[in-house]
Amino acid sequence: MKKQNTALVLIDLQKESNFGLQQMDQVVTNAKELIDGFREQNIPIIYTRQINRADGVGLSVGEPLNEDGTPYYYNSANESIEIFDEIKPQDGDIVIDKYRWSAFYETSLDLTLRSLNITDVVIGGVVTDGCLLTSVFDAYFRDYNIHLVKDICAASNEGSHMSSLMMIANWVYNLKIYDTTNILKRMSGKEYELWEAEKADSMHYTPENMREIYNKFN
């Protein structure tokens, strides 16, 4: 993993509050630490934003709507589409707007990464079981090495968050999972800890042992 071939991709860390995402204050705090650390090392920072047009053009089939027919989530007429102020993009950062869950679907993200000679994607964001999940799989399908930062991810409920990370862990064969502290240690050349699977489909979980299996990431 070389700094000159690495980028930080932050999925939809926006002000949208209708999801009721858990622990977002901690997510933003961790993301700020991560962003500051990557900026210090001149590693590219790429933000994505989910945007649903207020006039309804191009919405996903079945997209939830308000009574007036405008989109309930990520309405382009609202401030909810903006990145949190604490971690807002700075000059030189890249912002990619998208209209479907995956950050790669009909966007310039893949082209951008390849033009920067990126092979390793450090990724995290929300929602864990939606835009983050699909973006990770699409990055893997495009042959990027995936470094997932688990403590800048969030979902509307703990079960969805846990199960999504475990599905990713089972089937993204080159996946490495860190917390914010350890990915920053790695990028600084210090000793670090991470989780990676010994084999495919290694996390067999049931409703009864879900938390026990999930805790293997720690």
Residue pairs with C-beta under 8 A, 6 or more apart in sequence:
1 120
1 145
1 147
1 186
2 119
2 120
3 41
3 42
3 43
3 187
4 117
5 117
5 118
5 119
5 120
6 43
6 44
6 118
6 119
6 120
6 121
6 122
6 187
7 43
7 44
7 45
7 46
7 113
7 116
7 118
7 120
7 121
7 122
8 34
8 35
8 38
8 43
8 44
8 45
8 46
8 122
8 123
9 46
9 48
9 103
9 109
9 121
9 122
9 123
9 125
9 135
9 139
10 31
10 35
10 45
10 46
10 47
10 48
10 87
10 123
10 124
10 125
10 152
11 48
11 103
11 123
11 124
11 125
11 126
11 131
11 132
11 135
12 48
12 49
12 50
12 125
12 126
12 127
12 131
12 132
13 27
13 28
13 31
13 47
13 83
13 84
13 87
13 125
13 126
13 152
14 49
14 50
14 74
14 80
14 81
14 82
14 83
14 84
15 79
15 80
15 81
15 82
15 83
15 84
16 50
16 73
16 74
16 80
16 81
17 80
18 72
18 73
18 80
19 73
19 126
19 127
19 156
20 156
21 27
21 126
21 127
21 154
21 155
21 156
22 154
22 155
22 156
22 157
22 158
22 161
23 154
24 126
24 154
26 151
27 126
27 151
27 152
27 153
27 154
28 84
28 86
28 87
30 149
30 151
30 152
30 179
30 180
31 87
31 124
31 152
31 180
32 86
32 87
33 180
33 184
34 124
34 149
34 152
34 180
34 183
34 184
35 45
35 87
37 184
37 187
37 188
38 45
38 122
38 187
39 45
39 90
41 187
41 188
43 187
44 93
44 94
44 116
44 118
45 89
45 93
45 94
46 93
46 94
46 95
46 96
46 109
46 112
46 113
47 83
47 89
47 93
47 94
47 95
47 96
48 95
48 96
48 97
48 98
48 103
48 107
48 109
48 125
48 131
48 135
49 74
49 81
49 82
49 83
49 95
49 96
49 97
49 98
50 73
50 74
50 81
50 98
50 99
50 101
50 131
51 74
51 76
51 81
51 97
51 98
51 99
52 59
52 63
52 71
52 73
52 74
52 75
52 76
52 99
53 59
53 71
53 76
54 70
54 71
54 75
54 76
54 77
54 78
56 65
56 69
56 70
56 71
58 99
59 71
60 100
63 71
63 72
63 73
64 71
64 72
64 73
65 71
65 72
66 72
66 75
70 77
73 80
74 80
74 81
75 81
82 88
83 89
83 95
89 95
94 112
96 103
96 107
96 108
96 109
96 112
97 107
98 105
98 106
98 107
99 105
99 106
100 106
101 130
101 131
101 134
101 135
102 131
102 134
102 135
102 137
102 138
103 109
103 131
103 135
103 138
103 139
104 110
104 135
104 138
104 139
104 142
105 134
105 138
110 142
113 121
113 144
118 144
119 144
119 145
120 144
120 145
120 147
121 139
121 144
121 145
121 146
121 147
122 147
122 149
122 183
123 132
123 135
123 136
123 139
123 146
123 147
123 148
123 149
124 132
124 148
124 149
124 150
124 151
124 152
124 153
125 131
125 132
125 135
125 152
125 153
126 132
126 153
126 154
126 155
127 154
127 155
127 156
128 153
128 154
128 155
128 160
128 161
128 164
128 165
129 155
129 160
129 161
129 163
129 164
130 155
132 153
132 164
133 164
133 167
133 168
136 146
136 148
136 168
136 172
136 175
137 168
137 171
137 172
139 146
140 146
140 172
140 173
140 174
140 175
145 174
145 176
146 172
146 174
146 175
146 176
147 176
147 178
147 183
148 165
148 168
148 175
148 176
148 177
148 178
149 178
149 179
149 180
149 183
150 165
150 177
150 178
150 179
150 217
151 179
151 180
152 180
153 161
153 165
154 161
155 161
155 164
159 210
162 210
162 211
162 214
163 205
163 210
165 177
165 214
165 217
166 203
166 205
166 210
166 213
166 214
168 175
169 175
169 177
169 195
169 197
169 202
169 203
169 217
170 197
170 200
170 201
170 202
170 203
171 200
171 201
173 197
173 200
175 196
175 197
176 194
176 195
176 196
177 194
177 195
177 196
177 217
178 186
178 192
178 193
178 194
178 195
182 192
182 193
182 194
183 192
185 191
185 192
186 192
186 194
195 216
195 217
197 203
203 213
203 216
204 213
205 213
205 214
